Amino acid sequence: MNTFLSLNHHMELPDDVFRLLRDAIYKRTGMWFAESSKYLLQKRLSPRARELNFESFQKYFYFLQYDPRAEAEFDQIYDLITTNETYFFREPAQLAAFVDEIVPDILSRKSFNKIRIWSAGCSSGEEPYSLAILLEEAGYYEHATFEIFASDINQSVLARARRGHYRENAFRATEAALREKYFVREDDGAWRIRDEVRNRVSFGRLNLYDEARVSLLGHLDVILCRNVIIYFDDASKKIVVSNFYNRLTDGGYLLLGHSESLIRLGVFSVEIVIVDRLAQLDLVFAFDLVVVRWLSFLACHHIPQCRVLRMRCPLLPQERRIGRRSFSKRVGAVRRRIMFDFTKS
């Protein structure tokens, strides 16, 4: 039996080499792999190491440290270790809030009708294409301009996103009428997104951890980073969320996935406004919020039936409950806002 192979037929990954490899990935991307993730790296990187004719992970890591081709190889590693599970119209309540509340609010405050949107960690493109379709369905393109930029660190999924070809599994939450309207059935059974939708989205490779590159995006009105920051530890979350903050315009929105939390980044007591789209009520509750720079970001757990959450900072202690009209008047003073979807899937 080959001594370099473990019983599961993957190349053996010693603990010390795992930590060195993990730290090298973390230093470049902020993505954190705990001790429990050792097998994941072993499983996904063993075939790549063998493809390059390395007999051990020690030699593979030496190559990553000293070979001039190392940075290009790290790009290959990112493609192998990132998880890219997504589908069209994922977390629909949040998307409904985007169309029904966020876009009208931004347009009402702008002197020119242009909204810039960033889908960060877009994977194979289902999220930004979903946004483009929803904006078309709502008729917004008739009286406003939208720039949708979508990014990912994984080059292979970006190539798939640009092609715009999808299998049935990508449409698990898509109405048949929308699929027929915005996609074309191909001979191989896949669905190709129509060019008029594809042309509304631009794609690019971007490392969310790279502040200099992120700054080149300019200022944005809406940032979606859903089900992405769960792969970062607290320290790298602070950097990534700070990068988001620096890119948001005054009164801009950040949308995170409902499985994500910033609760451990720090604590700052302030009040938030919860807008329940079912009951149409505005309620104010006190929660602990995290501080990123001088901006406080909402951090709490699931709240039943809650669809939209807007944070206001600062709030006076006596502002324990406000009505919808009062909320609408005062919310424009906020420098940044954050919105989550807390509806359980």
Kinemage of the C-alpha trace (Angstrom):
@kinemage 1
@onewidth
@group {chain A} dominant
@subgroup {mainchain}
@vectorlist {calphas} color= white
{ca met a 1} P 0.000 0.000 0.000
{ca asn a 2} L 1.267 3.495 -0.879
{ca thr a 3} L 2.434 5.069 2.376
{ca phe a 4} L 1.425 8.491 1.119
{ca leu a 5} L -2.214 7.495 0.892
{ca ser a 6} L -4.569 7.140 3.800
{ca leu a 7} L -7.219 4.457 3.949
{ca asn a 8} L -9.717 6.789 2.275
{ca his a 9} L -7.353 6.974 -0.746
{ca his a 10} L -6.556 10.647 -0.226
{ca met a 11} L -3.018 11.835 0.248
{ca glu a 12} L -2.137 11.982 3.929
{ca leu a 13} L -2.324 15.514 5.362
{ca pro a 14} L -0.231 15.779 8.555
{ca asp a 15} L -1.581 18.073 11.238
{ca asp a 16} L 1.336 20.492 11.055
{ca val a 17} L 1.068 20.811 7.270
{ca phe a 18} L -2.685 21.269 7.531
{ca arg a 19} L -2.157 24.224 9.874
{ca leu a 20} L 0.490 25.762 7.612
{ca leu a 21} L -1.742 25.366 4.554
{ca arg a 22} L -4.797 26.652 6.399
{ca asp a 23} L -2.907 29.713 7.629
{ca ala a 24} L -1.609 30.487 4.146
{ca ile a 25} L -5.165 30.419 2.766
{ca tyr a 26} L -6.413 32.521 5.671
{ca lys a 27} L -3.716 35.141 5.210
{ca arg a 28} L -4.756 35.651 1.595
{ca thr a 29} L -8.550 35.373 1.814
{ca gly a 30} L -9.754 35.522 5.412
{ca met a 31} L -11.453 32.150 4.948
{ca trp a 32} L -11.000 30.074 8.084
{ca phe a 33} L -10.770 26.293 8.274
{ca ala a 34} L -11.060 24.907 11.793
{ca glu a 35} L -9.408 21.677 12.881
{ca ser a 36} L -12.620 19.868 12.008
{ca ser a 37} L -12.170 20.956 8.373
{ca lys a 38} L -8.906 19.118 7.902
{ca tyr a 39} L -10.552 16.267 6.012
{ca leu a 40} L -12.278 18.738 3.676
{ca leu a 41} L -8.945 20.241 2.616
{ca gln a 42} L -7.402 16.793 2.364
{ca lys a 43} L -10.227 15.509 0.164
{ca arg a 44} L -10.395 18.515 -2.145
{ca leu a 45} L -6.684 19.194 -2.548
{ca ser a 46} L -5.310 15.636 -2.808
{ca pro a 47} L -6.282 15.245 -6.481
{ca arg a 48} L -4.703 18.611 -7.303
{ca ala a 49} L -1.447 17.733 -5.545
{ca arg a 50} L -1.293 14.427 -7.417
{ca glu a 51} L -2.061 16.186 -10.702
{ca leu a 52} L 1.084 18.266 -10.142
{ca asn a 53} L 3.022 15.063 -9.368
{ca phe a 54} L 3.659 15.809 -5.717
{ca glu a 55} L 4.125 12.764 -3.523
{ca ser a 56} L 3.125 14.470 -0.310
{ca phe a 57} L 1.368 17.522 1.037
{ca gln a 58} L 4.708 18.639 2.481
{ca lys a 59} L 6.137 18.988 -1.025
{ca tyr a 60} L 2.961 20.635 -2.268
{ca phe a 61} L 3.163 23.215 0.511
{ca tyr a 62} L 6.849 23.829 -0.236
{ca phe a 63} L 5.832 24.578 -3.824
{ca leu a 64} L 3.204 27.041 -2.567
{ca gln a 65} L 5.783 28.806 -0.449
{ca tyr a 66} L 8.681 29.159 -2.858
{ca asp a 67} L 7.671 28.574 -6.465
{ca pro a 68} L 7.004 31.681 -8.635
{ca arg a 69} L 3.809 30.005 -9.843
{ca ala a 70} L 2.446 29.821 -6.307
{ca glu a 71} L -0.052 32.687 -6.561
{ca ala a 72} L -1.613 31.172 -9.662
{ca glu a 73} L -1.795 27.867 -7.815
{ca phe a 74} L -3.571 29.506 -4.889
{ca asp a 75} L -6.218 30.642 -7.382
{ca gln a 76} L -6.694 26.983 -8.265
{ca ile a 77} L -6.979 26.148 -4.576
{ca tyr a 78} L -9.712 28.740 -4.049
{ca asp a 79} L -11.705 27.132 -6.834
{ca leu a 80} L -11.423 23.758 -5.124
{ca ile a 81} L -12.145 24.681 -1.516
{ca thr a 82} L -15.040 27.129 -1.856
{ca thr a 83} L -18.626 25.901 -1.595
{ca asn a 84} L -20.942 27.199 -4.304
{ca glu a 85} L -24.428 25.959 -3.503
{ca thr a 86} L -27.063 28.446 -4.665
{ca tyr a 87} L -30.175 28.758 -6.814
{ca phe a 88} L -32.449 31.379 -8.329
{ca phe a 89} L -34.646 33.489 -6.031
{ca arg a 90} L -33.069 32.132 -2.859
{ca glu a 91} L -34.525 33.594 0.362
{ca pro a 92} L -37.483 35.145 -1.494
{ca ala a 93} L -38.798 37.273 1.388
{ca gln a 94} L -35.581 39.245 1.385
{ca leu a 95} L -35.697 39.673 -2.387
{ca ala a 96} L -39.282 40.901 -2.100
{ca ala a 97} L -38.111 43.481 0.428
{ca phe a 98} L -35.379 44.532 -1.994
{ca val a 99} L -37.914 45.209 -4.745
{ca asp a 100} L -40.813 46.548 -2.675
{ca glu a 101} L -38.994 48.619 -0.061
{ca ile a 102} L -35.282 49.120 -0.649
{ca val a 103} L -35.330 50.234 -4.285
{ca pro a 104} L -38.223 52.709 -3.805
{ca asp a 105} L -36.551 54.118 -0.698
{ca ile a 106} L -33.236 54.694 -2.486
{ca leu a 107} L -34.901 56.236 -5.546
{ca ser a 108} L -36.929 58.579 -3.343
{ca arg a 109} L -33.723 60.018 -1.885
{ca lys a 110} L -31.634 60.290 -5.041
{ca ser a 111} L -31.409 63.359 -7.249
{ca phe a 112} L -30.739 61.066 -10.225
{ca asn a 113} L -32.308 57.672 -10.892
{ca lys a 114} L -29.306 55.377 -10.781
{ca ile a 115} L -28.726 52.553 -8.327
{ca arg a 116} L -25.462 50.623 -8.033
{ca ile a 117} L -25.693 47.058 -6.678
{ca trp a 118} L -22.961 44.593 -5.733
{ca ser a 119} L -23.615 40.873 -5.375
{ca ala a 120} L -20.575 39.795 -3.351
{ca gly a 121} L -19.833 36.082 -3.443
{ca cys a 122} L -22.220 35.547 -6.358
{ca ser a 123} L -21.120 31.973 -7.127
{ca ser a 124} L -22.514 30.894 -10.526
{ca gly a 125} L -24.660 33.997 -10.968
{ca glu a 126} L -28.113 32.991 -9.794
{ca glu a 127} L -28.383 35.848 -7.281
{ca pro a 128} L -27.502 38.811 -9.558
{ca tyr a 129} L -29.577 37.403 -12.398
{ca ser a 130} L -32.486 37.035 -9.963
{ca leu a 131} L -32.137 40.727 -9.083
{ca ala a 132} L -32.120 41.728 -12.755
{ca ile a 133} L -35.244 39.661 -13.419
{ca leu a 134} L -37.100 41.082 -10.412
{ca leu a 135} L -36.234 44.645 -11.404
{ca glu a 136} L -37.536 43.924 -14.902
{ca glu a 137} L -40.719 42.366 -13.560
{ca ala a 138} L -41.314 45.407 -11.334
{ca gly a 139} L -40.850 47.781 -14.271
{ca tyr a 140} L -37.971 49.704 -12.712
{ca tyr a 141} L -35.841 49.728 -15.836
{ca glu a 142} L -38.381 52.021 -17.499
{ca his a 143} L -37.536 54.968 -15.242
{ca ala a 144} L -34.193 54.179 -13.567
{ca thr a 145} L -30.704 52.887 -14.352
{ca phe a 146} L -29.226 49.946 -12.475
{ca glu a 147} L -25.625 48.787 -12.396
{ca ile a 148} L -25.337 45.221 -11.100
{ca phe a 149} L -21.807 44.019 -10.437
{ca ala a 150} L -21.297 40.443 -9.261
{ca ser a 151} L -18.071 38.999 -7.905
{ca asp a 152} L -16.584 35.805 -6.567
{ca ile a 153} L -13.104 34.542 -5.745
{ca asn a 154} L -13.771 31.296 -7.609
{ca gln a 155} L -12.855 31.630 -11.290
{ca ser a 156} L -14.643 28.491 -12.452
{ca val a 157} L -18.036 29.522 -11.087
{ca leu a 158} L -17.599 32.990 -12.606
{ca ala a 159} L -17.062 31.352 -15.990
{ca arg a 160} L -20.334 29.464 -15.503
{ca ala a 161} L -22.084 32.662 -14.470
{ca arg a 162} L -20.951 34.455 -17.619
{ca arg a 163} L -22.174 31.550 -19.767
{ca gly a 164} L -25.545 31.637 -18.047
{ca his a 165} L -26.396 27.957 -18.520
{ca tyr a 166} L -28.256 26.217 -15.691
{ca arg a 167} L -29.661 22.811 -14.834
{ca glu a 168} L -32.976 22.002 -13.196
{ca asn a 169} L -31.618 22.179 -9.672
{ca ala a 170} L -30.992 25.914 -10.028
{ca phe a 171} L -34.742 26.501 -10.468
{ca arg a 172} L -36.040 24.837 -7.320
{ca ala a 173} L -37.564 28.152 -6.163
{ca thr a 174} L -38.404 29.589 -9.589
{ca glu a 175} L -41.911 29.914 -10.951
{ca ala a 176} L -42.353 28.118 -14.267
{ca ala a 177} L -43.671 31.272 -15.924
{ca leu a 178} L -40.524 33.231 -15.023
{ca arg a 179} L -38.282 30.481 -16.306
{ca glu a 180} L -40.148 30.344 -19.606
{ca lys a 181} L -39.990 34.122 -19.929
{ca tyr a 182} L -36.324 34.728 -19.129
{ca phe a 183} L -34.609 31.471 -20.147
{ca val a 184} L -34.269 29.432 -23.333
{ca arg a 185} L -34.253 25.618 -23.252
{ca glu a 186} L -31.136 24.168 -24.872
{ca asp a 187} L -30.797 20.861 -26.702
{ca asp a 188} L -28.850 19.334 -23.805
{ca gly a 189} L -31.707 20.036 -21.414
{ca ala a 190} L -30.044 23.036 -19.754
{ca trp a 191} L -31.609 26.482 -19.590
{ca arg a 192} L -29.773 29.508 -20.980
{ca ile a 193} L -30.567 32.938 -19.602
{ca arg a 194} L -31.694 35.383 -22.255
{ca asp a 195} L -29.153 37.932 -23.431
{ca glu a 196} L -31.265 40.908 -22.358
{ca val a 197} L -30.946 39.716 -18.743
{ca arg a 198} L -27.345 38.559 -18.973
{ca asn a 199} L -26.264 41.918 -20.357
{ca arg a 200} L -27.613 43.682 -17.269
{ca val a 201} L -25.011 42.011 -15.015
{ca ser a 202} L -21.231 42.362 -15.125
{ca phe a 203} L -18.995 39.785 -13.442
{ca gly a 204} L -15.500 40.036 -12.032
{ca arg a 205} L -13.136 38.144 -9.768
{ca leu a 206} L -12.697 39.808 -6.401
{ca asn a 207} L -11.297 38.808 -3.027
{ca leu a 208} L -13.520 40.342 -0.339
{ca tyr a 209} L -10.486 40.428 1.950
{ca asp a 210} L -8.542 42.702 -0.422
{ca glu a 211} L -9.381 46.241 0.674
{ca ala a 212} L -7.449 47.911 -2.154
{ca arg a 213} L -9.262 45.965 -4.864
{ca val a 214} L -12.647 46.346 -3.202
{ca ser a 215} L -12.154 50.116 -3.062
{ca leu a 216} L -11.997 50.203 -6.866
{ca leu a 217} L -15.736 49.466 -6.955
{ca gly a 218} L -16.539 52.992 -5.859
{ca his a 219} L -19.649 53.666 -3.821
{ca leu a 220} L -22.685 51.419 -3.921
{ca asp a 221} L -26.304 51.721 -2.869
{ca val a 222} L -26.913 48.032 -2.115
{ca ile a 223} L -24.508 45.228 -1.226
{ca leu a 224} L -25.706 41.638 -1.034
{ca cys a 225} L -23.369 39.191 0.693
{ca arg a 226} L -25.643 36.317 1.590
{ca asn a 227} L -24.389 33.043 3.025
{ca val a 228} L -20.753 34.040 2.515
{ca ile a 229} L -19.353 35.477 5.748
{ca ile a 230} L -20.122 32.226 7.556
{ca tyr a 231} L -16.786 31.063 6.102
{ca phe a 232} L -14.836 33.813 7.894
{ca asp a 233} L -13.682 33.953 11.486
{ca asp a 234} L -14.415 36.990 13.668
{ca ala a 235} L -11.219 38.846 12.807
{ca ser a 236} L -11.668 38.498 9.050
{ca lys a 237} L -15.387 39.276 9.327
{ca lys a 238} L -14.444 42.646 10.785
{ca ile a 239} L -12.234 43.372 7.788
{ca val a 240} L -14.787 42.225 5.218
{ca val a 241} L -17.726 44.053 6.814
{ca ser a 242} L -15.584 47.163 7.208
{ca asn a 243} L -14.851 46.958 3.473
{ca phe a 244} L -18.588 46.817 2.843
{ca tyr a 245} L -19.167 49.814 5.062
{ca asn a 246} L -16.575 51.843 3.189
{ca arg a 247} L -18.281 51.089 -0.120
{ca leu a 248} L -21.851 51.891 0.952
{ca thr a 249} L -23.283 55.297 0.174
{ca asp a 250} L -25.070 57.222 2.902
{ca gly a 251} L -28.368 55.474 3.443
{ca gly a 252} L -27.147 52.365 1.620
{ca tyr a 253} L -28.188 48.815 2.439
{ca leu a 254} L -26.241 45.667 3.275
{ca leu a 255} L -28.132 42.382 2.921
{ca leu a 256} L -26.832 39.268 4.667
{ca gly a 257} L -28.165 35.730 4.696
{ca his a 258} L -30.487 34.783 7.524
{ca ser a 259} L -28.055 32.104 8.694
{ca glu a 260} L -25.337 34.664 9.369
{ca ser a 261} L -24.525 36.597 12.506
{ca leu a 262} L -22.081 39.314 13.534
{ca ile a 263} L -22.889 38.871 17.199
{ca arg a 264} L -19.344 38.145 18.404
{ca leu a 265} L -17.524 41.007 16.711
{ca gly a 266} L -18.155 43.384 19.600
{ca val a 267} L -21.070 44.783 21.561
{ca phe a 268} L -22.757 48.155 21.521
{ca ser a 269} L -26.183 48.749 22.979
{ca val a 270} L -28.542 50.661 20.711
{ca glu a 271} L -32.100 50.284 19.510
{ca ile a 272} L -33.273 48.947 16.185
{ca val a 273} L -36.436 49.268 14.164
{ca ile a 274} L -38.105 46.066 13.063
{ca val a 275} L -40.563 46.269 10.204
{ca asp a 276} L -42.880 43.281 10.071
{ca arg a 277} L -44.113 43.085 6.468
{ca leu a 278} L -46.913 40.688 7.395
{ca ala a 279} L -48.474 42.663 10.215
{ca gln a 280} L -47.343 46.034 8.837
{ca leu a 281} L -46.163 47.134 12.272
{ca asp a 282} L -43.125 49.101 13.338
{ca leu a 283} L -41.708 47.976 16.663
{ca val a 284} L -38.569 49.039 18.440
{ca phe a 285} L -36.591 46.538 20.482
{ca ala a 286} L -33.278 46.778 22.286
{ca phe a 287} L -30.530 44.427 21.132
{ca asp a 288} L -26.788 44.226 21.303
{ca leu a 289} L -25.175 45.488 18.130
{ca val a 290} L -21.703 45.041 16.841
{ca val a 291} L -19.403 47.960 16.170
{ca val a 292} L -17.440 48.093 12.957
{ca arg a 293} L -15.522 51.385 12.883
{ca trp a 294} L -18.062 53.837 14.288
{ca leu a 295} L -20.995 52.144 12.574
{ca ser a 296} L -23.113 49.702 14.576
{ca phe a 297} L -24.345 46.655 12.686
{ca leu a 298} L -27.285 44.623 13.748
{ca ala a 299} L -26.502 41.242 15.249
{ca cys a 300} L -29.198 39.021 16.668
{ca his a 301} L -30.933 35.700 16.138
{ca his a 302} L -34.048 34.634 14.254
{ca ile a 303} L -37.207 36.618 14.956
{ca pro a 304} L -40.408 34.844 13.875
{ca gln a 305} L -42.267 36.495 10.982
{ca cys a 306} L -39.726 39.305 10.680
{ca arg a 307} L -39.015 40.233 7.078
{ca val a 308} L -37.156 43.529 7.090
{ca leu a 309} L -34.924 45.055 9.693
{ca arg a 310} L -33.539 48.553 9.503
{ca met a 311} L -31.064 49.877 12.003
{ca arg a 312} L -30.896 53.491 13.073
{ca cys a 313} L -27.901 54.922 14.869
{ca pro a 314} L -27.895 56.731 17.143
{ca leu a 315} L -31.320 56.559 18.770
{ca leu a 316} L -32.396 58.415 21.860
{ca pro a 317} L -33.369 56.266 24.876
{ca gln a 318} L -36.932 57.649 24.912
{ca glu a 319} L -37.573 56.482 21.360
{ca arg a 320} L -39.035 53.198 22.477
{ca arg a 321} L -41.806 53.006 19.904
{ca ile a 322} L -42.463 54.984 16.763
{ca gly a 323} L -45.074 54.934 14.046
{ca arg a 324} L -44.484 54.295 10.354
{ca arg a 325} L -44.739 57.969 9.424
{ca ser a 326} L -42.266 59.018 12.101
{ca phe a 327} L -39.906 56.261 10.998
{ca ser a 328} L -40.068 57.387 7.366
{ca lys a 329} L -39.230 60.967 8.289
{ca arg a 330} L -36.279 60.157 10.538
{ca val a 331} L -34.642 57.272 8.716
{ca gly a 332} L -33.032 59.540 6.104
{ca ala a 333} L -30.538 60.789 8.702
{ca val a 334} L -28.877 57.409 8.979
{ca arg a 335} L -25.424 57.204 7.394
{ca arg a 336} L -25.664 53.512 6.668
{ca arg a 337} L -28.379 50.933 7.077
{ca ile a 338} L -28.315 47.181 7.244
{ca met a 339} L -31.083 44.753 6.337
{ca phe a 340} L -31.365 41.064 7.169
{ca asp a 341} L -33.942 38.445 6.412
{ca phe a 342} L -34.753 36.518 9.582
{ca thr a 343} L -37.361 34.228 8.064
{ca lys a 344} L -36.457 30.638 8.627
{ca ser a 345} L -36.199 28.524 5.516
